[in-house]
Amino acid sequence: MKRTLSLVLVLMVALSIFATGAVAEDAVVLRMATGYNNAKTGLFFDASVAGEGITLADGKTYHTGDLKPTWVKVEEVLNVKFENQYQGNSASNEFDFWKDRLDEVDMLSGTAAKLSEYGEAGSFVNIAEYLDQMPNFKAYLDQNPIVRLSITGNTDTGAIYFSPYFDGVNDIERMPLMRVDWVQKLLDGEGAFAAEKANKVAAAVYTPYMPVEGKVAIDVVTLDGTAVETIEKNYDAAGNIVAKMNEVADLDGVAAVNMLRDYIDAAYNGYYGTARSNLFVGQNAAWDADELVALLRCVVANPQTLNGTDAVQGLFSREDDNNQRRVDMFRFAGTLFGVRGLESRQDFLWVDEEGFLRDARQELDAYNAMGKMNEMAQEGLLSKSFIDMSKESTATMLENDLGFMHYDYNQTQTVYNETKLQDGEKYMAVMVPVAKWFDGTSEDGVFMRFTESWRSVKTDGWGIPKHLEADSAKLNKALALIDYAYSPEGMILMSYGPDAFIKQNADGSYVTFNFNGTEMPVIADATYEELWEKASGNYTNYARQFLGSTLSFAKSQAFEYQCTHVVGKEGAGKISVAIGLGTIKHPELAVTENPWYTSVPTVLPNDKNENETLKSYSALSEKFNAAKGGANAFVDLIVNGFTLEGMFSAEEAVETIAGSLNGADYLFLKQEAYDRLLVYYAALAK
């Protein structure tokens, strides 16, 4: 039987708790197997963070095993007592640890897919049945119907089996980042480029992706960021830079730079003037994959000019020995070569222009893109540590002036401008590249900028095991926790931590600033200082490890923005202007008129029998694993080319995935669920 608690009673309890400001003796105990992805990022302090005791900006000292400040406040507000059961795993592994002993925990981290699957099997509470006692959460879903669409586990009942997590929403996520000072050093200025010493450019393997003749019109934002203008890539006048370089035997770094300079002048009819670097790093950037390859050739062949050594690495990943980060290389390939599904919110799914689900693992274009990346790898344009998986990190690449570019989150990576780079050096997010995208508006495709890296419901969340429905006290507190996290106060707490970490006026109100049209709190000076002292400016590490915030629910980017380095703000600002003016397109968090632009929901409402069948396709998911200790076929293809069993060509790879790995059957079941979801959505929209 459905258990409810009147809103009046909820308010009375809340008021009494606020009055006391502490946890009462009769506080309900909730056993929490929840956190982000390791022991440092749970609700309680881990020894590796707290040590023998750590004093934070709130003036309090915390020890190993103590609740973090955010969750101390939640205990007080809800009159609960949290018991730590978190094993310090990723959401997927934490769920797997507890899935056969759910009666031992009261809230559990898991992937959205697993929580929905086990919810349909009867293991988790359907929180949609309790929305009448969750007014804040209900209001959020009512205001954001696409969110509800993304978390619905059953379209017959409208079941929801987990509380969603948003790391920001409706904004770009990953971005290309470059050493801007290197691009300027190579491309800008009057006259020819000269250097005392340069290396030979490796023998050409990469062949053109963009046209070799004709003209391509591209919409760009003006250099001053105020308007949109159309410029032209004139291949008749300039040729294709990759094709031209490929024709030259024994090309060296100096000659390569001058070829690229001359190409930019001719192809764009002098549009960039002597500030040719703006093709890549300016507000009016219009670069594409071929131009990037030409630039990478120039970079790796001119280490003496760029870092004073004999070696520079081109493209790298945040941690070249970590599969969880290495997969960003194939995500970037999707952006470079116009391939959907490589940054999907669910597996590798995307919606085509006719409204049908497609799977990038079963698309020729995806494998052709990996082939192009392998061509780059053969030329030495990808870092050596990525190829041989030696232990190398972004910090080392930038600190030692070794690496040129990678694809990642802006705030966490541009902090290295403060901690690893020297005066005059600049690592910045740059514009999304131009590629040919088949969005259904032209049979021949459209040259434009598009990013699939768009913030929506993340793939992790927290669920409530079904046994709590036999304990109304525990159930009501677990539901109240989710609801509080979506209240105005709770949203601030879950992003910023408690008030002691926020700047306040004399009357106790927050000092605020305008963030995307909303007044949001300013962090306290002591918080900002502590963030740099304890987390080297990395907001998410600081929030998760020390405050206990941003572990789930709705994370505002407002705190993160305040902690973004000035260089990070500059690059992200240029991209934001381009998105606002429509020169960078992206998936929409809506069911769009052209389905190609519809963001795939984070989960799809497959029923219990379908989920059992999907579980039997484990070989498919393992083949494309994105976990730290896993392996991914797309990454392997980038490194080794078409040398994998069953993948000796793009065509064979598609056949293998669709056939022997049950890809076609997988896609059929996902399509069935998506069709049901669209019908459900249409009914909701009435």
Residue pairs with C-beta under 8 A, 6 or more apart in sequence:
2 129
2 130
3 130
3 469
3 472
3 475
3 476
4 130
4 132
4 133
5 133
5 472
5 476
6 133
7 132
7 133
7 135
10 133
10 480
13 79
14 77
17 24
17 76
17 77
17 78
17 79
18 77
20 76
21 76
22 76
23 75
23 76
23 79
23 80
23 81
24 79
26 79
27 75
27 79
27 80
27 81
28 79
28 80
28 81
28 473
28 474
28 477
29 80
29 81
29 82
29 83
29 474
30 80
30 81
30 82
30 83
30 106
30 107
30 474
30 477
30 478
30 481
31 83
31 85
31 104
31 105
31 106
31 107
32 43
32 82
32 83
32 84
32 85
32 86
32 105
32 106
32 107
33 85
33 86
33 87
33 94
33 97
33 98
33 105
33 107
33 108
33 109
34 42
34 43
34 86
34 94
34 107
34 108
34 109
34 462
34 551
34 552
35 41
35 42
35 43
35 86
35 88
35 89
35 94
35 109
35 551
36 42
36 109
36 544
36 550
36 551
36 552
37 89
37 90
37 91
38 88
38 89
38 90
39 46
39 48
39 86
39 88
40 46
40 48
40 49
40 88
40 544
40 545
41 544
41 545
41 551
42 84
42 86
42 88
42 548
42 551
43 67
43 68
43 71
43 82
43 84
43 86
43 548
43 551
44 65
44 66
44 67
44 68
44 71
44 82
44 84
44 86
45 54
45 62
45 63
45 64
45 65
45 66
45 67
45 68
46 64
46 88
47 64
49 545
49 546
50 62
50 63
50 64
50 65
50 66
51 64
52 63
53 61
53 62
53 63
54 61
54 62
54 63
54 546
55 61
55 62
56 62
56 69
56 501
56 530
56 546
56 547
57 500
57 501
57 524
57 526
57 527
57 529
57 530
58 69
58 498
58 500
58 501
59 500
60 69
62 68
62 69
65 84
67 75
67 82
67 548
68 546
68 547
68 548
69 497
69 498
69 500
69 501
69 547
69 548
70 493
70 494
70 497
70 498
70 547
70 548
70 549
71 82
71 548
72 498
73 493
73 498
74 80
74 82
74 481
74 484
74 493
75 81
75 82
77 484
78 477
78 480
78 481
78 484
80 477
80 481
85 98
85 104
85 105
86 94
86 109
87 93
87 94
87 97
88 94
89 97
90 627
90 628
91 109
91 110
91 111
91 459
91 460
91 461
92 110
92 111
92 114
92 627
94 108
94 109
94 110
95 108
95 109
95 110
95 111
95 114
95 115
98 104
98 105
98 108
99 114
99 118
99 123
102 108
102 123
102 465
102 466
102 467
103 465
103 467
105 465
106 464
106 465
106 468
106 474
106 478
107 462
107 463
107 464
107 465
107 478
107 481
108 115
108 462
108 463
108 464
108 465
109 460
109 461
109 462
109 552
110 118
110 162
110 460
110 461
110 462
110 463
111 459
111 460
111 461
112 151
112 162
112 164
112 457
112 458
112 459
112 460
112 461
112 602
112 603
113 346
113 459
113 603
115 124
115 161
115 162
115 461
115 463
116 151
116 153
116 161
116 162
116 603
116 605
117 606
117 611
117 614
117 615
118 124
118 161
118 463
119 125
119 126
119 153
119 159
119 161
119 162
119 463
120 153
120 154
120 159
120 161
120 606
120 607
120 608
120 611
121 608
121 611
122 466
123 465
123 466
124 161
124 162
124 463
124 464
124 465
124 466
125 161
125 463
125 464
125 465
125 466
125 468
125 469
125 475
125 478
126 153
126 157
126 159
126 160
126 161
127 134
127 137
127 160
127 161
127 162
127 163
127 464
127 479
127 482
128 157
128 158
128 159
128 160
129 159
130 479
131 137
131 138
131 141
132 138
133 476
133 479
133 480
133 483
134 479
134 480
134 482
134 483
134 486
135 483
136 483
136 484
136 486
136 487
136 490
137 163
137 482
137 483
137 485
137 486
139 486
140 147
140 486
140 554
141 147
141 148
144 589
145 681
145 684
145 685
146 456
146 589
146 590
146 591
146 599
147 164
147 457
147 589
148 160
148 684
149 591
149 601
149 677
149 680
149 681
149 684
150 164
150 345
150 456
150 457
150 601
150 602
150 603
151 160
151 162
151 164
151 457
151 461
151 601
151 602
151 603
152 158
152 159
152 160
152 601
152 603
152 605
152 677
152 680
153 159
153 160
153 161
153 603
153 605
154 605
154 607
155 605
155 676
155 677
155 679
155 680
158 680
159 605
161 463
162 461
162 462
162 463
163 461
163 462
163 463
163 482
163 485
163 552
163 553
164 457
164 458
164 461
164 553
164 602
165 457
165 458
165 460
165 461
165 462
165 552
165 553
165 554
165 555
166 455
166 456
166 457
166 458
166 553
166 554
166 555
167 173
167 455
167 458
167 550
167 555
168 455
168 555
168 556
168 557
168 560
169 455
169 456
169 554
169 589
170 454
170 455
170 456
170 589
171 454
171 455
171 557
172 451
172 453
172 454
172 455
172 575
172 576
172 579
172 584
172 586
173 343
173 409
173 453
173 454
173 455
174 328
174 331
174 343
174 407
174 408
174 409
174 453
175 407
175 408
175 409
175 410
175 429
175 430
175 432
175 453
175 571
175 572
175 575
176 332
176 335
176 405
176 406
176 407
176 429
176 430
176 431
176 432
176 433
177 405
177 406
177 407
177 408
177 410
177 413
177 414
177 427
177 428
177 429
177 430
177 571
178 280
178 281
178 404
178 405
178 427
178 428
178 430
179 306
179 403
179 404
179 405
179 425
179 426
179 427
180 277
180 281
180 426
180 427
180 428
180 430
181 424
181 425
181 426
182 299
182 306
182 404
183 277
183 280
183 281
183 295
184 277
184 281
185 305
185 306
186 193
186 257
186 260
186 277
186 295
186 298
186 299
186 302
186 305
186 306
187 257
187 260
187 261
187 264
187 276
187 277
187 279
187 280
188 274
188 275
188 276
188 277
189 274
190 274
192 258
192 261
193 254
193 257
193 258
193 261
194 254
195 253
195 254
195 302
195 304
195 305
196 304
197 304
198 252
198 253
198 254
198 301
198 302
198 304
198 305
199 252
199 253
199 300
199 301
199 302
199 303
199 304
199 310
200 250
200 251
200 252
200 253
200 301
201 245
201 251
201 252
201 253
201 256
201 297
201 301
202 297
202 300
202 379
202 380
203 379
204 242
204 245
204 246
204 379
205 375
205 376
205 378
205 379
206 242
206 293
206 372
206 375
206 376
206 378
206 379
206 381
207 242
207 243
207 246
207 375
208 240
208 242
208 243
208 290
209 242
209 288
209 289
209 290
209 336
209 337
209 372
210 216
210 233
210 235
210 240
210 288
210 289
210 290
210 291
211 235
211 240
212 235
212 239
212 240
212 243
213 235
213 236
213 239
213 240
214 235
214 236
215 232
215 233
215 234
215 235
215 236
216 232
216 233
216 235
216 434
216 447
217 230
217 231
217 232
217 447
218 230
218 231
218 232
218 233
218 286
218 434
218 447
218 448
219 228
219 229
219 230
219 448
219 582
219 583
220 228
220 229
220 230
220 231
220 284
220 285
220 286
220 583
221 227
221 228
221 229
221 283
221 284
221 574
221 577
221 578
221 581
221 583
222 228
222 229
222 283
222 284
223 278
223 282
223 283
223 284
224 283
225 283
225 574
225 577
227 581
228 581
228 582
228 583
229 284
231 268
231 271
231 284
231 286
232 268
232 269
233 267
233 268
233 286
233 288
234 266
234 267
234 268
234 269
235 267
237 266
237 267
237 269
238 262
238 263
238 266
238 267
239 263
240 290
241 259
241 260
241 263
241 267
241 290
241 291
241 294
242 290
242 293
242 294
244 259
244 263
245 251
245 256
245 259
245 294
245 297
248 255
248 259
251 259
252 301
253 298
253 301
253 302
253 305
254 302
256 294
256 297
256 298
256 301
257 298
257 302
259 294
260 291
260 294
260 295
260 298
261 276
263 294
264 272
264 276
264 279
265 272
265 276
268 279
268 286
272 278
272 279
272 282
272 284
275 282
278 284
278 285
279 285
279 286
279 287
279 291
280 287
280 291
280 292
280 295
280 430
280 431
281 428
281 430
281 431
282 431
282 574
283 431
283 574
283 577
283 578
285 430
285 431
286 431
286 434
287 295
287 430
287 431
287 433
287 434
288 433
288 434
288 435
289 336
289 337
289 372
289 433
289 435
292 336
292 433
293 376
293 381
296 314
296 315
296 376
296 381
296 404
296 405
297 379
297 381
299 306
299 312
299 314
299 404
300 312
300 313
300 314
300 380
300 381
300 404
302 312
303 309
303 310
303 311
303 312
304 310
306 312
306 401
307 400
307 401
307 402
308 401
309 401
311 402
312 401
312 402
312 403
312 404
313 382
313 383
313 384
313 385
313 397
313 402
313 403
313 404
314 376
314 380
314 381
314 382
314 383
314 403
314 404
314 405
315 329
315 332
315 376
315 381
315 382
315 383
315 386
315 404
315 405
315 406
316 382
316 383
316 385
316 386
316 392
316 394
316 397
316 403
316 404
316 405
316 406
317 325
317 326
317 328
317 329
317 383
317 386
317 406
317 407
317 408
318 325
318 328
318 393
318 394
318 406
318 408
318 413
319 325
319 326
319 391
319 392
319 393
319 394
320 326
320 383
320 385
320 386
320 389
320 390
320 391
320 392
320 393
321 385
321 389
321 390
321 391
321 392
322 628
323 625
323 626
323 627
323 628
323 629
323 630
323 631
323 632
323 635
324 626
324 627
324 628
326 386
326 389
326 632
326 635
327 626
327 632
327 634
327 635
328 406
328 407
328 408
329 373
329 382
329 386
329 407
329 635
329 638
330 342
330 369
330 370
330 373
330 632
330 634
330 635
330 638
331 342
331 343
331 407
331 453
332 407
333 339
333 342
333 369
333 370
333 372
333 373
333 634
333 638
334 340
334 341
334 342
334 343
334 360
334 366
334 369
334 452
335 343
335 407
335 432
335 433
335 435
335 450
335 451
335 452
335 453
336 369
336 372
336 433
336 435
337 365
337 368
337 369
337 372
337 435
338 365
338 435
338 436
338 437
338 438
338 445
338 450
339 360
339 363
339 365
339 366
339 369
340 350
340 358
340 360
340 437
340 452
340 596
341 348
341 349
341 350
341 358
341 359
341 360
341 361
341 363
341 366
341 452
342 348
342 360
342 366
342 369
342 452
342 634
343 451
343 452
343 453
344 350
344 360
344 452
344 600
345 456
345 457
345 459
345 599
345 600
345 601
345 602
346 459
346 600
346 601
346 602
346 603
346 604
347 359
347 621
347 624
347 670
348 359
348 360
348 361
348 366
348 624
349 357
349 358
349 359
349 360
349 600
349 670
350 357
350 358
350 360
350 452
350 600
351 357
351 358
351 595
351 596
351 598
351 600
351 674
352 358
352 440
352 595
352 596
353 438
353 439
353 440
353 441
353 594
353 595
353 596
354 440
354 595
355 595
355 678
356 671
357 600
357 667
357 670
357 671
357 674
358 667
359 657
359 663
359 666
359 667
359 670
360 366
361 620
361 623
361 624
361 657
361 663
362 654
362 657
362 658
362 663
362 664
362 667
363 654
364 650
364 651
364 654
366 634
367 637
367 642
367 647
367 650
367 653
367 654
368 650
370 634
370 637
370 638
371 637
371 641
371 642
371 650
373 382
373 637
373 638
374 637
374 638
374 639
374 640
374 641
374 642
376 382
377 387
377 638
377 639
378 641
382 638
383 392
383 397
383 403
384 390
385 391
385 392
386 392
386 639
387 639
394 403
394 406
394 408
394 413
394 416
395 416
395 419
395 420
396 402
397 403
397 406
398 416
398 420
398 421
398 427
399 416
399 420
399 421
401 425
406 413
410 429
410 564
410 568
410 571
410 572
411 538
411 539
411 540
411 560
411 561
411 563
411 564
411 565
411 568
412 538
412 539
412 540
412 541
413 427
413 568
414 427
414 428
414 429
414 564
414 565
414 567
414 568
414 571
415 536
415 537
415 538
415 565
415 568
416 427
417 425
417 426
417 427
417 428
417 565
417 566
417 567
417 568
418 532
418 536
418 537
418 565
419 536
419 537
421 427
426 567
427 567
428 567
428 568
428 570
428 571
429 568
429 571
429 572
429 574
429 575
430 571
430 574
431 449
431 574
431 575
431 578
431 584
432 449
432 450
432 451
432 575
432 578
432 584
433 449
434 447
434 448
434 449
435 447
435 448
435 449
435 450
436 445
436 446
436 447
437 445
437 446
437 447
437 448
437 450
438 445
438 446
439 446
439 450
439 594
439 596
439 597
440 594
440 596
441 594
448 585
449 578
449 583
449 584
449 585
450 584
450 585
450 586
451 584
451 585
451 586
452 586
452 587
454 586
454 587
454 589
454 599
456 587
456 589
456 599
456 602
457 601
457 602
458 602
459 602
460 552
461 552
462 482
462 552
464 475
464 478
464 479
468 474
468 475
468 478
469 475
482 553
483 490
484 490
485 491
485 493
485 494
485 552
485 553
485 554
486 553
486 554
490 553
491 553
491 554
491 556
492 502
492 521
492 556
493 549
494 549
494 550
494 551
494 552
494 553
494 554
494 555
495 543
495 549
495 550
495 554
495 555
495 556
495 558
495 559
496 502
496 521
496 523
496 547
496 549
496 556
496 559
497 527
497 543
497 547
497 548
497 549
500 524
501 523
501 524
501 526
501 527
501 547
502 510
502 511
502 521
502 522
502 523
502 524
502 527
503 510
503 511
503 521
503 522
503 523
503 524
503 525
504 510
504 511
504 524
505 511
510 521
510 522
511 521
511 522
512 519
512 520
512 521
512 522
513 519
513 520
513 522
513 558
513 562
514 520
515 556
515 557
515 558
515 561
516 557
516 558
518 558
520 556
520 558
521 558
522 562
523 531
523 559
523 562
523 563
528 562
528 563
530 542
530 546
531 537
531 538
531 539
531 542
531 563
534 542
534 546
535 541
535 542
535 545
535 546
537 563
537 565
539 559
539 560
539 563
539 564
540 550
540 560
542 563
543 549
543 550
543 559
544 550
544 551
549 555
561 569
564 572
575 584
578 584
579 586
585 597
586 597
587 597
587 598
587 599
587 600
588 597
588 598
588 599
589 599
590 598
590 599
591 598
591 678
591 681
592 598
601 674
601 677
604 670
604 673
604 674
604 677
605 673
605 676
605 677
605 680
606 614
606 669
606 670
606 672
606 673
610 669
610 672
610 673
613 665
613 669
614 666
614 669
616 662
617 661
617 662
617 665
617 666
619 661
619 662
620 657
620 661
620 662
620 663
620 666
622 630
623 632
623 633
623 657
623 661
624 632
624 633
624 634
625 631
625 632
626 632
633 644
633 647
633 653
636 644
637 644
637 647
637 653
642 648
642 649
642 650
642 652
642 653
644 653
646 652
646 653
646 656
646 660
647 653
647 656
657 663
658 664
